Amino acid sequence: MIYFVTFAVWNIFVAAVYGLDKLKAKGKKRRISERTLLLLAFFMGAVGAFFGVFLLNHKTRKPKFVLGVPFFVAVNLAVIWFFRNEFGGI
């Protein structure tokens, strides 16, 4: 249960970071780097990034986000599946 809560909180945080970057973009303020946004997605934050990209309509013109984030979702889910099966449940 603790893993699920941690995963959920982390992904909410990642979605908030994507939202913050979108607000900064609209306000013409200093932005969060694309590298940072993609790393957050890669390190088990892909579900939050997915919502940030597709629900907030942020970075939708960038192929590395439109293609990369769904790929990271698949990788993140595969990691969860692997650890769940390997270690008897997360």
N, C-alpha and C positions, 0 to 999 in steps of 0.2 A: 504493500500500500504506500509506503514512504517513497518508493521509486516513482510511482504514478504521480504522486503529489509534486515531487521534485521536478519531474518531466513537465508537468502542467505549468508550474510556476515559471520554470525556465523559458518555456515557449510563450507564455504571456509576456515575460520580460522582452524576449526577442521581438515579438509583434509590436510592443511599445517602442522599442528602439527604431524599428522601421517607420512607425508613425511619427516619432520625433524627427527622423531624418526628412520625412515628407513635410512636416511643419517648417523645418529649417529651410527647405528648398523653396517653399512658398514665400517665406520671409526674407529670402536672399541672404541667409546667414551661413556661417561656416558649417559645412556638412560632415556627416559621418562617412568615412571612406567606404568605397564599394568592397574593398578587401575585408574590412571589419564586418560589414553586413553579411558577406558570404561566409566568413569564418564562423559567425554566430549561427548561421543556418547549418553549416557542416557539423558543428559540435553539438548535435542533438537538439538544435533549435529550428529544424526545417519546417515543422508544422506551424510554428509562429511566424516564420519568414513567409511561408506560403500565404497565410492570411494577410501579412503585411504587403505582399506583392499584389495579390489578386483581389482582396477585399478593399484595401486602401488604394488600389490602382497605382502603386508606387514601383517605379523601375520597370514598367511593362514594355518599354521600348528597348530594353537592354536584353539581348538574347542570353547572356550569361545568367540573368535572373529568371527569365521566362522558362528557360530550359534547365538551368542548374538547380534551382530551388526544388522543382518537382523530382529531379534526380536525387537530391539530398533527402527528400522525404522518403523515397524508396530505400535509400541506404540506411537512414535512421530507423525505419521500420524493420529492415532486415537485421540490423544490430540488435534491436529489442527482441525480435523473434529468436535470434541465435542465443542470446543470453538467457532468455526465458526457457528455451528447450535444453540448453547446456547445463544450466545451474538450477533447474527445477522450479522456475518461476521467479518473476521479479515483482 
